[in-house]
Amino acid sequence: MATIIDYSQLKQIIVDFTVQGVERFLKERPGLEFYAFAFDCNAEYAEIMMTL
């Protein structure tokens, strides 16, 4: 049986994860200047991590 992926929901999960991660990073390091981040993706294991 095939798994149906709701890409709209998946996109929202990734956006929420990103916003929460950046907000937490900035709260924990108020003296640092934040200018960029990147997604570190591992397609083999379906992992998405943020690099700040």
C-alpha positions in Angstrom: 0.0 0.0 0.0 1.4 3.4 -1.0 1.8 6.2 1.5 0.1 9.4 0.5 2.1 12.5 1.3 0.3 15.8 2.0 3.0 18.2 0.6 1.2 21.3 1.9 1.2 19.9 5.4 4.9 18.8 5.1 5.8 22.3 3.9 4.1 23.9 6.9 5.9 21.5 9.3 9.3 22.4 7.8 8.5 26.1 8.0 7.4 25.8 11.6 10.5 23.8 12.5 12.7 26.5 10.9 11.0 29.5 12.6 11.1 27.7 16.0 14.7 26.8 15.6 15.8 30.2 14.6 13.8 31.9 17.4 15.3 29.5 20.0 18.8 30.1 18.6 18.5 33.8 18.8 17.0 33.7 22.4 19.8 31.6 23.6 22.5 33.8 22.0 21.2 37.4 22.2 24.6 39.0 21.6 25.3 37.2 18.3 24.4 38.6 14.9 22.4 36.1 12.8 22.6 36.3 9.1 22.0 32.9 7.5 21.1 29.3 7.9 21.0 26.2 5.7 19.1 23.0 5.6 21.3 19.8 5.9 19.2 17.1 4.2 19.7 13.4 4.3 17.3 11.9 1.7 18.3 8.3 2.5 16.9 8.6 6.1 14.4 11.4 5.4 16.1 13.8 7.8 16.1 17.6 7.6 18.4 19.5 10.0 19.3 23.2 10.3 22.8 24.5 10.3 23.0 28.0 11.9 
